Amino acid sequence: MKTKILVSACLMGFKVRYNGQDKPLIAEVLERWQQEQRLVVHCPELAAGLATPRLPAELVGGGGQEALNGMATILESDGTDVSQHYLLAAWLALKTAQDSGCQLALMTDGSPTCGSQKIYDGSFQGVTQPRMGVAAALLRQHGIEVYAETELVTLIARVDELDKANS
């Protein structure tokens, strides 16, 4: 059985980011994985009903785990609390991953939803901090390994390892 991977839709070229743009990760391996039907392409924020484009949002008072525990909020740049939308996005990402049998996720770093290595610090000044977004934290909490687009080499090795173990 081939290892399934949840992947951020923006990394696959879909214009679903907050600013209406994509963030395509041009990699031959993604094309191959897509042809092998390993990829489950998903945008948690779009699935939760957020518009494209939308105002930038950042976690304030902590990271994704703190937001899941009610200790941090997610605010748009105009101060609107959109925590509930982003928490729904996280739960929808988890449901999609579980329903599809994904063991791994490749997500856009820096996002308040998908960031796995870093997120923005809530100041809207472009400053990052080493924390996870809400979906990345929830996926990891439920045993799904989350990788940033900068960790593609590590992800490739992990997919190969899991494929060998599953064959």
DODRENSE-553714 format. One record per atom (N, C-alpha, C): residue number from 1; atom name; z, x, y. Coordinates in steps of 0.2 Angstrom, whole numbers. Atoms other than C-alpha are relative to their C-alpha. Layout:
+-----+------+-------+-------+-------+
|  nr | atom |     Z |     X |     Y |
+-----+------+-------+-------+-------+
| NUM |   CA |     Z |     X |     Y |
...
+-----+------+-------+-------+-------+
//
This chain:
+-----+------+-------+-------+-------+
|  nr | atom |     Z |     X |     Y |
+-----+------+-------+-------+-------+
|   1 |    N |     0 |     4 |    -6 |
|   1 |   CA |     0 |     0 |     0 |
|   1 |    C |     0 |     4 |     6 |
|   2 |    N |     1 |    -4 |    -6 |
|   2 |   CA |    -5 |     7 |    17 |
|   2 |    C |     6 |    -2 |     5 |
|   3 |    N |    -6 |     1 |    -5 |
|   3 |   CA |     9 |     9 |    30 |
|   3 |    C |    -3 |    -4 |     6 |
|   4 |    N |     2 |     4 |    -6 |
|   4 |   CA |     7 |    -4 |    44 |
|   4 |    C |     4 |     2 |     6 |
|   5 |    N |    -3 |    -2 |    -6 |
|   5 |   CA |    10 |     0 |    62 |
|   5 |    C |    -1 |    -5 |     6 |
|   6 |    N |     0 |     4 |    -6 |
|   6 |   CA |    14 |   -11 |    77 |
|   6 |    C |    -2 |     5 |     6 |
|   7 |    N |     2 |    -4 |    -5 |
|   7 |   CA |     5 |    -4 |    92 |
|   7 |    C |    -1 |    -4 |     6 |
|   8 |    N |     0 |     3 |    -6 |
|   8 |   CA |     6 |    -8 |   110 |
|   8 |    C |    -8 |    -1 |     2 |
|   9 |    N |     7 |     2 |    -1 |
|   9 |   CA |   -10 |   -18 |   115 |
|   9 |    C |    -3 |     5 |     6 |
|  10 |    N |     3 |    -4 |    -5 |
|  10 |   CA |   -12 |    -7 |   131 |
|  10 |    C |    -3 |     6 |    -2 |
|  11 |    N |     2 |    -6 |     3 |
|  11 |   CA |   -14 |     8 |   121 |
|  11 |    C |    -7 |     0 |    -4 |
|  12 |    N |     7 |     2 |     3 |
|  12 |   CA |   -29 |     0 |   112 |
|  12 |    C |    -5 |    -2 |     5 |
|  13 |    N |     5 |     2 |    -5 |
|  13 |   CA |   -38 |    -3 |   128 |
|  13 |    C |     0 |    -7 |     3 |
|  14 |    N |    -1 |     7 |    -3 |
|  14 |   CA |   -32 |   -21 |   132 |
|  14 |    C |     3 |     1 |     7 |
|  15 |    N |    -2 |     0 |    -7 |
|  15 |   CA |   -29 |   -23 |   151 |
|  15 |    C |     6 |    -5 |     1 |
|  16 |    N |    -6 |     5 |     0 |
|  16 |   CA |   -11 |   -31 |   149 |
|  16 |    C |     6 |     3 |     3 |
|  17 |    N |    -6 |    -3 |    -3 |
|  17 |   CA |     0 |   -19 |   158 |
|  17 |    C |     2 |    -4 |     7 |
|  18 |    N |    -2 |     3 |    -6 |
|  18 |   CA |    10 |   -25 |   173 |
|  18 |    C |    -5 |     0 |     6 |
|  19 |    N |     5 |    -1 |    -5 |
|  19 |   CA |    -4 |   -19 |   185 |
|  19 |    C |    -7 |    -2 |    -2 |
|  20 |    N |     7 |     2 |     2 |
|  20 |   CA |   -18 |   -27 |   175 |
|  20 |    C |    -4 |     5 |    -3 |
|  21 |    N |     4 |    -6 |     3 |
|  21 |   CA |   -23 |   -10 |   168 |
|  21 |    C |     1 |     1 |    -7 |
|  22 |    N |    -1 |    -2 |     7 |
|  22 |   CA |   -24 |    -3 |   151 |
|  22 |    C |     3 |     8 |     0 |
|  23 |    N |    -2 |    -7 |     1 |
|  23 |   CA |   -17 |    14 |   145 |
|  23 |    C |    -3 |     3 |    -6 |
|  24 |    N |     3 |    -1 |     7 |
|  24 |   CA |   -29 |    18 |   131 |
|  24 |    C |     2 |     7 |    -2 |
|  25 |    N |    -1 |    -7 |     4 |
|  25 |   CA |   -24 |    32 |   119 |
|  25 |    C |    -6 |     1 |    -4 |
|  26 |    N |     6 |    -1 |     4 |
|  26 |   CA |   -40 |    39 |   114 |
|  26 |    C |     1 |     5 |    -5 |
|  27 |    N |    -2 |    -4 |     6 |
|  27 |   CA |   -37 |    46 |    97 |
|  27 |    C |    -4 |    -3 |    -6 |
|  28 |    N |     4 |     2 |     6 |
|  28 |   CA |   -49 |    46 |    82 |
|  28 |    C |     4 |    -3 |    -5 |
|  29 |    N |    -4 |     3 |     5 |
|  29 |   CA |   -34 |    42 |    71 |
|  29 |    C |     1 |    -7 |     1 |
|  30 |    N |    -1 |     8 |    -1 |
|  30 |   CA |   -31 |    25 |    79 |
|  30 |    C |    -6 |    -4 |    -2 |
|  31 |    N |     6 |     3 |     2 |
|  31 |   CA |   -49 |    21 |    76 |
|  31 |    C |     0 |    -1 |    -7 |
|  32 |    N |     0 |     0 |     7 |
|  32 |   CA |   -48 |    25 |    58 |
|  32 |    C |     6 |    -5 |    -3 |
|  33 |    N |    -5 |     5 |     2 |
|  33 |   CA |   -31 |    16 |    56 |
|  33 |    C |    -2 |    -7 |     1 |
|  34 |    N |     3 |     7 |    -1 |
|  34 |   CA |   -39 |     1 |    64 |
|  34 |    C |    -5 |    -3 |    -5 |
|  35 |    N |     5 |     2 |     5 |
|  35 |   CA |   -53 |     1 |    52 |
|  35 |    C |     3 |    -1 |    -7 |
|  36 |    N |    -3 |     1 |     6 |
|  36 |   CA |   -41 |     3 |    38 |
|  36 |    C |     5 |    -6 |     0 |
|  37 |    N |    -4 |     6 |    -1 |
|  37 |   CA |   -32 |   -13 |    44 |
|  37 |    C |     8 |     2 |     0 |
|  38 |    N |    -7 |    -1 |     0 |
|  38 |   CA |   -15 |    -4 |    47 |
|  38 |    C |     3 |    -2 |     6 |
|  39 |    N |    -3 |     1 |    -6 |
|  39 |   CA |   -13 |    -8 |    65 |
|  39 |    C |     1 |    -8 |     2 |
|  40 |    N |    -1 |     7 |    -3 |
|  40 |   CA |    -5 |   -24 |    72 |
|  40 |    C |     1 |     1 |     7 |
|  41 |    N |     1 |    -1 |    -7 |
|  41 |   CA |   -10 |   -24 |    90 |
|  41 |    C |     4 |    -6 |     4 |
|  42 |    N |    -4 |     5 |    -3 |
|  42 |   CA |     3 |   -33 |   101 |
|  42 |    C |     3 |     2 |     7 |
|  43 |    N |    -3 |    -2 |    -7 |
|  43 |   CA |     9 |   -34 |   119 |
|  43 |    C |     6 |    -5 |     0 |
|  44 |    N |    -6 |     4 |     0 |
|  44 |   CA |    27 |   -40 |   119 |
|  44 |    C |     1 |    -5 |     6 |
|  45 |    N |    -1 |     3 |    -6 |
|  45 |   CA |    27 |   -45 |   137 |
|  45 |    C |    -5 |    -6 |     1 |
|  46 |    N |     5 |     5 |     0 |
|  46 |   CA |    11 |   -55 |   136 |
|  46 |    C |     2 |    -6 |    -5 |
|  47 |    N |    -2 |     5 |     5 |
|  47 |   CA |    17 |   -64 |   120 |
|  47 |    C |     6 |    -4 |     3 |
|  48 |    N |    -6 |     4 |    -3 |
|  48 |   CA |    33 |   -69 |   130 |
|  48 |    C |    -2 |    -4 |     6 |
|  49 |    N |     2 |     4 |    -5 |
|  49 |   CA |    22 |   -77 |   143 |
|  49 |    C |     0 |     3 |     7 |
|  50 |    N |     1 |    -3 |    -7 |
|  50 |   CA |    22 |   -65 |   157 |
|  50 |    C |    -7 |     1 |     2 |
|  51 |    N |     7 |    -1 |    -3 |
|  51 |   CA |     7 |   -64 |   168 |
|  51 |    C |    -2 |     7 |     1 |
|  52 |    N |     3 |    -7 |    -1 |
|  52 |   CA |    -5 |   -50 |   170 |
|  52 |    C |    -5 |    -1 |     6 |
|  53 |    N |    -6 |    -5 |    -1 |
|  53 |   CA |    -4 |   -43 |   183 |
|  53 |    C |     6 |    -4 |     2 |
|  54 |    N |    -6 |     3 |    -2 |
|  54 |   CA |    14 |   -45 |   187 |
|  54 |    C |     4 |     6 |     4 |
|  55 |    N |    -4 |    -5 |    -4 |
|  55 |   CA |    27 |   -36 |   198 |
|  55 |    C |     3 |     5 |    -5 |
|  56 |    N |    -3 |    -5 |     4 |
|  56 |   CA |    34 |   -20 |   191 |
|  56 |    C |     7 |    -2 |    -2 |
|  57 |    N |    -6 |     2 |     1 |
|  57 |   CA |    50 |   -22 |   182 |
|  57 |    C |     4 |     6 |    -3 |
|  58 |    N |    -4 |    -6 |     2 |
|  58 |   CA |    64 |    -9 |   178 |
|  58 |    C |     7 |    -3 |    -3 |
|  59 |    N |    -6 |     1 |     2 |
|  59 |   CA |    80 |    -9 |   168 |
|  59 |    C |     5 |     3 |     5 |
|  60 |    N |    -6 |    -2 |    -4 |
|  60 |   CA |    96 |    -8 |   179 |
|  60 |    C |     6 |    -1 |    -3 |
|  61 |    N |    -7 |     0 |     3 |
|  61 |   CA |   113 |    -3 |   173 |
|  61 |    C |     0 |     2 |    -7 |
|  62 |    N |     1 |    -2 |     7 |
|  62 |   CA |   107 |     4 |   156 |
|  62 |    C |    -7 |     0 |    -2 |
|  63 |    N |     6 |     1 |     3 |
|  63 |   CA |    94 |     4 |   144 |
|  63 |    C |    -1 |    -6 |    -4 |
|  64 |    N |     1 |     6 |     4 |
|  64 |   CA |    87 |    -8 |   131 |
|  64 |    C |     5 |    -2 |    -4 |
|  65 |    N |    -6 |     2 |     4 |
|  65 |   CA |   102 |    -8 |   120 |
|  65 |    C |     5 |    -3 |     4 |
|  66 |    N |    -5 |     3 |    -5 |
|  66 |   CA |   113 |   -12 |   135 |
|  66 |    C |    -2 |    -7 |     2 |
|  67 |    N |     3 |     7 |    -2 |
|  67 |   CA |   101 |   -26 |   140 |
|  67 |    C |     1 |    -5 |    -6 |
|  68 |    N |    -1 |     4 |     6 |
|  68 |   CA |   102 |   -33 |   122 |
|  68 |    C |     7 |    -2 |    -1 |
|  69 |    N |    -7 |     2 |     0 |
|  69 |   CA |   121 |   -33 |   123 |
|  69 |    C |     2 |    -3 |     7 |
|  70 |    N |    -2 |     3 |    -6 |
|  70 |   CA |   121 |   -41 |   140 |
|  70 |    C |     3 |     4 |     6 |
|  71 |    N |    -4 |    -4 |    -4 |
|  71 |   CA |   127 |   -26 |   149 |
|  71 |    C |    -5 |     3 |     5 |
|  72 |    N |     5 |    -2 |    -5 |
|  72 |   CA |   110 |   -22 |   159 |
|  72 |    C |    -4 |    -5 |     1 |
|  73 |    N |     5 |     5 |    -2 |
|  73 |   CA |    97 |   -32 |   168 |
|  73 |    C |    -6 |     3 |     1 |
|  74 |    N |     7 |    -2 |    -2 |
|  74 |   CA |    79 |   -31 |   170 |
|  74 |    C |    -2 |    -4 |     6 |
|  75 |    N |     2 |     3 |    -7 |
|  75 |   CA |    73 |   -34 |   188 |
|  75 |    C |    -7 |     2 |     2 |
|  76 |    N |     7 |    -2 |    -3 |
|  76 |   CA |    56 |   -35 |   196 |
|  76 |    C |     2 |     3 |     6 |
|  77 |    N |    -1 |    -4 |    -6 |
|  77 |   CA |    53 |   -25 |   211 |
|  77 |    C |     2 |    -4 |     6 |
|  78 |    N |    -3 |     4 |    -5 |
|  78 |   CA |    57 |   -40 |   222 |
|  78 |    C |     7 |    -2 |    -1 |
|  79 |    N |    -7 |     2 |     2 |
|  79 |   CA |    74 |   -42 |   214 |
|  79 |    C |     1 |    -5 |    -4 |
|  80 |    N |     0 |     5 |     4 |
|  80 |   CA |    70 |   -56 |   203 |
|  80 |    C |     3 |     2 |    -7 |
|  81 |    N |    -2 |    -2 |     6 |
|  81 |   CA |    80 |   -55 |   187 |
|  81 |    C |    -4 |    -4 |    -6 |
|  82 |    N |     4 |     3 |     6 |
|  82 |   CA |    68 |   -57 |   172 |
|  82 |    C |     2 |     2 |    -7 |
|  83 |    N |    -2 |    -3 |     7 |
|  83 |   CA |    79 |   -51 |   158 |
|  83 |    C |    -1 |    -5 |    -5 |
|  84 |    N |     1 |     5 |     6 |
|  84 |   CA |    77 |   -67 |   148 |
|  84 |    C |    -7 |     1 |    -3 |
|  85 |    N |     7 |     0 |     2 |
|  85 |   CA |    58 |   -65 |   148 |
|  85 |    C |    -1 |     7 |    -4 |
|  86 |    N |     0 |    -6 |     4 |
|  86 |   CA |    60 |   -47 |   142 |
|  86 |    C |     3 |     0 |    -6 |
|  87 |    N |    -4 |     1 |     6 |
|  87 |   CA |    73 |   -51 |   129 |
|  87 |    C |    -4 |    -4 |    -5 |
|  88 |    N |     4 |     4 |     4 |
|  88 |   CA |    61 |   -64 |   122 |
|  88 |    C |    -6 |     4 |    -2 |
|  89 |    N |     5 |    -4 |     2 |
|  89 |   CA |    47 |   -51 |   122 |
|  89 |    C |     2 |     5 |    -5 |
|  90 |    N |    -3 |    -5 |     5 |
|  90 |   CA |    58 |   -39 |   112 |
|  90 |    C |     1 |    -4 |    -7 |
|  91 |    N |    -1 |     4 |     6 |
|  91 |   CA |    62 |   -53 |    99 |
|  91 |    C |    -7 |    -2 |    -3 |
|  92 |    N |     6 |     2 |     2 |
|  92 |   CA |    44 |   -58 |    98 |
|  92 |    C |    -4 |     6 |    -3 |
|  93 |    N |     3 |    -6 |     3 |
|  93 |   CA |    39 |   -40 |    95 |
|  93 |    C |     3 |     2 |    -7 |
|  94 |    N |    -3 |     0 |     6 |
|  94 |   CA |    52 |   -39 |    81 |
|  94 |    C |    -3 |    -5 |    -5 |
|  95 |    N |     2 |     5 |     5 |
|  95 |   CA |    46 |   -55 |    73 |
|  95 |    C |    -7 |     2 |    -2 |
|  96 |    N |     6 |    -2 |     1 |
|  96 |   CA |    28 |   -49 |    74 |
|  96 |    C |     0 |     6 |    -5 |
|  97 |    N |     0 |    -6 |     4 |
|  97 |   CA |    32 |   -32 |    66 |
|  97 |    C |     3 |    -2 |    -7 |
|  98 |    N |    -3 |     2 |     7 |
|  98 |   CA |    43 |   -40 |    52 |
|  98 |    C |    -5 |    -4 |    -4 |
|  99 |    N |     5 |     5 |     4 |
|  99 |   CA |    30 |   -54 |    48 |
|  99 |    C |    -6 |     4 |    -2 |
| 100 |    N |     6 |    -3 |     2 |
| 100 |   CA |    16 |   -41 |    47 |
| 100 |    C |     2 |     6 |    -5 |
| 101 |    N |    -2 |    -6 |     4 |
| 101 |   CA |    26 |   -28 |    37 |
| 101 |    C |     0 |     7 |     3 |
| 102 |    N |     1 |    -6 |    -4 |
| 102 |   CA |    26 |   -15 |    50 |
| 102 |    C |     7 |     4 |    -2 |
| 103 |    N |    -5 |    -4 |     1 |
| 103 |   CA |    37 |     0 |    46 |
| 103 |    C |     1 |     5 |     6 |
| 104 |    N |     1 |    -5 |    -6 |
| 104 |   CA |    32 |    10 |    62 |
| 104 |    C |    -3 |    -4 |     6 |
| 105 |    N |     3 |     3 |    -6 |
| 105 |   CA |    28 |     6 |    80 |
| 105 |    C |    -2 |     6 |     4 |
| 106 |    N |     2 |    -5 |    -5 |
| 106 |   CA |    18 |    16 |    93 |
| 106 |    C |     0 |    -4 |     6 |
| 107 |    N |    -1 |     4 |    -6 |
| 107 |   CA |    23 |    10 |   110 |
| 107 |    C |    -1 |     4 |     6 |
| 108 |    N |     1 |    -3 |    -6 |
| 108 |   CA |    20 |    14 |   128 |
| 108 |    C |     6 |     2 |     3 |
| 109 |    N |    -6 |    -2 |    -3 |
| 109 |   CA |    33 |    25 |   135 |
| 109 |    C |     1 |    -1 |     7 |
| 110 |    N |    -1 |     1 |    -7 |
| 110 |   CA |    41 |    22 |   152 |
| 110 |    C |     1 |    -8 |     1 |
| 111 |    N |    -1 |     7 |     0 |
| 111 |   CA |    40 |     3 |   149 |
| 111 |    C |     7 |    -3 |    -1 |
| 112 |    N |    -7 |     3 |     1 |
| 112 |   CA |    56 |    -8 |   151 |
| 112 |    C |     0 |    -3 |    -7 |
| 113 |    N |     0 |     3 |     6 |
| 113 |   CA |    50 |   -16 |   135 |
| 113 |    C |    -1 |     5 |    -6 |
| 114 |    N |     3 |    -4 |     5 |
| 114 |   CA |    41 |    -3 |   125 |
| 114 |    C |     2 |     8 |     0 |
| 115 |    N |    -2 |    -7 |    -1 |
| 115 |   CA |    48 |    14 |   131 |
| 115 |    C |     5 |     2 |    -6 |
| 116 |    N |    -5 |    -2 |     5 |
| 116 |   CA |    56 |    24 |   117 |
| 116 |    C |     3 |     7 |     1 |
| 117 |    N |    -3 |    -6 |    -2 |
| 117 |   CA |    59 |    41 |   125 |
| 117 |    C |     3 |     0 |     7 |
| 118 |    N |    -2 |     1 |    -7 |
| 118 |   CA |    60 |    36 |   143 |
| 118 |    C |    -1 |    -7 |     3 |
| 119 |    N |     2 |     6 |    -4 |
| 119 |   CA |    61 |    21 |   155 |
| 119 |    C |     2 |     2 |     7 |
| 120 |    N |    -2 |    -1 |    -7 |
| 120 |   CA |    62 |    20 |   173 |
| 120 |    C |     7 |    -2 |     2 |
| 121 |    N |    -7 |     1 |    -1 |
| 121 |   CA |    79 |    20 |   181 |
| 121 |    C |     3 |    -6 |     4 |
| 122 |    N |    -2 |     6 |    -4 |
| 122 |   CA |    79 |     4 |   191 |
| 122 |    C |     0 |     1 |     7 |
| 123 |    N |     0 |    -1 |    -7 |
| 123 |   CA |    77 |    12 |   208 |
| 123 |    C |    -7 |    -1 |     3 |
| 124 |    N |     7 |     1 |    -2 |
| 124 |   CA |    58 |     9 |   208 |
| 124 |    C |    -3 |     5 |     5 |
| 125 |    N |     2 |    -6 |    -4 |
| 125 |   CA |    56 |    26 |   215 |
| 125 |    C |    -4 |     5 |    -5 |
| 126 |    N |     3 |    -4 |     5 |
| 126 |   CA |    47 |    33 |   199 |
| 126 |    C |     4 |     5 |    -4 |
| 127 |    N |    -4 |    -4 |     3 |
| 127 |   CA |    62 |    41 |   192 |
| 127 |    C |     1 |    -2 |    -7 |
| 128 |    N |    -1 |     2 |     7 |
| 128 |   CA |    64 |    41 |   173 |
| 128 |    C |     7 |     2 |    -2 |
| 129 |    N |    -6 |    -2 |     3 |
| 129 |   CA |    79 |    42 |   162 |
| 129 |    C |    -1 |     0 |    -8 |
| 130 |    N |     1 |     0 |     7 |
| 130 |   CA |    80 |    46 |   143 |
| 130 |    C |     4 |    -6 |    -4 |
| 131 |    N |    -3 |     6 |     4 |
| 131 |   CA |    83 |    28 |   136 |
| 131 |    C |    -6 |    -4 |    -2 |
| 132 |    N |     6 |     4 |     3 |
| 132 |   CA |    73 |    15 |   127 |
| 132 |    C |     0 |    -7 |     3 |
| 133 |    N |     1 |     6 |    -2 |
| 133 |   CA |    66 |    -1 |   132 |
| 133 |    C |     3 |    -5 |    -5 |
| 134 |    N |    -3 |     5 |     4 |
| 134 |   CA |    72 |   -18 |   125 |
| 134 |    C |    -3 |    -1 |    -7 |
| 135 |    N |     3 |     1 |     7 |
| 135 |   CA |    59 |   -20 |   111 |
| 135 |    C |     1 |     6 |    -4 |
| 136 |    N |    -1 |    -6 |     4 |
| 136 |   CA |    60 |    -2 |   106 |
| 136 |    C |     7 |     1 |    -3 |
| 137 |    N |    -7 |     0 |     2 |
| 137 |   CA |    79 |    -3 |   105 |
| 137 |    C |     1 |    -5 |    -6 |
| 138 |    N |    -1 |     5 |     5 |
| 138 |   CA |    78 |   -19 |    95 |
| 138 |    C |    -4 |     2 |    -7 |
| 139 |    N |     4 |    -2 |     6 |
| 139 |   CA |    64 |   -13 |    83 |
| 139 |    C |     4 |     6 |    -4 |
| 140 |    N |    -4 |    -5 |     3 |
| 140 |   CA |    74 |     3 |    80 |
| 140 |    C |     7 |    -2 |    -4 |
| 141 |    N |    -6 |     3 |     3 |
| 141 |   CA |    90 |    -7 |    77 |
| 141 |    C |    -1 |    -3 |    -7 |
| 142 |    N |     2 |     3 |     6 |
| 142 |   CA |    81 |   -16 |    63 |
| 142 |    C |    -4 |     4 |    -5 |
| 143 |    N |     2 |    -5 |     5 |
| 143 |   CA |    75 |    -1 |    54 |
| 143 |    C |    -8 |     2 |     1 |
| 144 |    N |     7 |    -2 |    -1 |
| 144 |   CA |    57 |     1 |    62 |
| 144 |    C |     0 |     6 |     4 |
| 145 |    N |     1 |    -6 |    -4 |
| 145 |   CA |    53 |    18 |    68 |
| 145 |    C |    -4 |    -1 |     6 |
| 146 |    N |     4 |     0 |    -6 |
| 146 |   CA |    47 |    19 |    86 |
| 146 |    C |    -2 |     6 |     2 |
| 147 |    N |     2 |    -6 |    -3 |
| 147 |   CA |    36 |    32 |    93 |
| 147 |    C |    -4 |    -1 |     6 |
| 148 |    N |     4 |     1 |    -6 |
| 148 |   CA |    29 |    35 |   110 |
| 148 |    C |    -7 |     3 |    -1 |
| 149 |    N |     7 |    -2 |     1 |
| 149 |   CA |    11 |    39 |   113 |
| 149 |    C |    -1 |     8 |     0 |
| 150 |    N |    -1 |    -7 |     0 |
| 150 |   CA |    16 |    57 |   116 |
| 150 |    C |     2 |     3 |    -7 |
| 151 |    N |    -2 |    -2 |     7 |
| 151 |   CA |    22 |    58 |    98 |
| 151 |    C |    -5 |    -1 |    -5 |
| 152 |    N |     5 |     2 |     4 |
| 152 |   CA |     6 |    54 |    90 |
| 152 |    C |    -1 |     5 |    -6 |
| 153 |    N |     0 |    -5 |     6 |
| 153 |   CA |     6 |    70 |    79 |
| 153 |    C |     6 |    -1 |    -5 |
| 154 |    N |    -6 |     2 |     4 |
| 154 |   CA |    23 |    66 |    73 |
| 154 |    C |    -1 |    -6 |    -4 |
| 155 |    N |     1 |     7 |     3 |
| 155 |   CA |    18 |    48 |    69 |
| 155 |    C |    -5 |     1 |    -6 |
| 156 |    N |     5 |    -1 |     5 |
| 156 |   CA |     3 |    54 |    59 |
| 156 |    C |     3 |     3 |    -6 |
| 157 |    N |    -4 |    -3 |     6 |
| 157 |   CA |    14 |    65 |    48 |
| 157 |    C |     4 |    -5 |    -3 |
| 158 |    N |    -5 |     5 |     4 |
| 158 |   CA |    26 |    51 |    45 |
| 158 |    C |    -4 |    -5 |    -4 |
| 159 |    N |     4 |     5 |     4 |
| 159 |   CA |    12 |    39 |    40 |
| 159 |    C |    -3 |     3 |    -6 |
| 160 |    N |     2 |    -4 |     6 |
| 160 |   CA |     5 |    52 |    28 |
| 160 |    C |     6 |     0 |    -5 |
| 161 |    N |    -6 |     0 |     4 |
| 161 |   CA |    23 |    54 |    21 |
| 161 |    C |     1 |    -7 |    -3 |
| 162 |    N |    -1 |     7 |     3 |
| 162 |   CA |    25 |    35 |    19 |
| 162 |    C |    -5 |    -2 |    -5 |
| 163 |    N |     6 |     2 |     5 |
| 163 |   CA |     8 |    33 |    11 |
| 163 |    C |     1 |     3 |    -7 |
| 164 |    N |    -1 |    -4 |     6 |
| 164 |   CA |    12 |    46 |    -2 |
| 164 |    C |     6 |    -3 |    -4 |
| 165 |    N |    -6 |     3 |     4 |
| 165 |   CA |    29 |    38 |    -6 |
| 165 |    C |    -2 |    -7 |    -2 |
| 166 |    N |     2 |     6 |     2 |
| 166 |   CA |    21 |    21 |    -7 |
| 166 |    C |    -6 |    -1 |    -5 |
| 167 |    N |     5 |     0 |     5 |
| 167 |   CA |     7 |    26 |   -19 |
| 167 |    C |     2 |     2 |    -7 |
+-----+------+-------+-------+-------+
//
